Amino acid sequence: MKWIAEGITHISIGVLVILVTAVDGPKDATSQLVYVVSACVLVVLAALTAATGSRTSVVWFRICPFVLSTAAALLILAALI
């Protein structure tokens, strides 16, 4: 169930970021707020995955926190630039 919930969360965040950027543009205050909030959610998911996924032998659970943290950093960078 965690896989499904996390997958839906990733897709929802991606769609939200794309839609708000398409509607308001990347420099709008709303877009920047969505970027920062989305980055925070990704960092929380990364921490949760690191805490729970480090106990498994599945490689993707061990890689996921780095991927999520990188995506969060890129969203923060997009909000700042």
Secondary structure as UniProt FT lines:
FT   HELIX           2..24
FT   TURN            26..27
FT   HELIX           29..53
FT   TURN            54..55
FT   HELIX           59..80
//
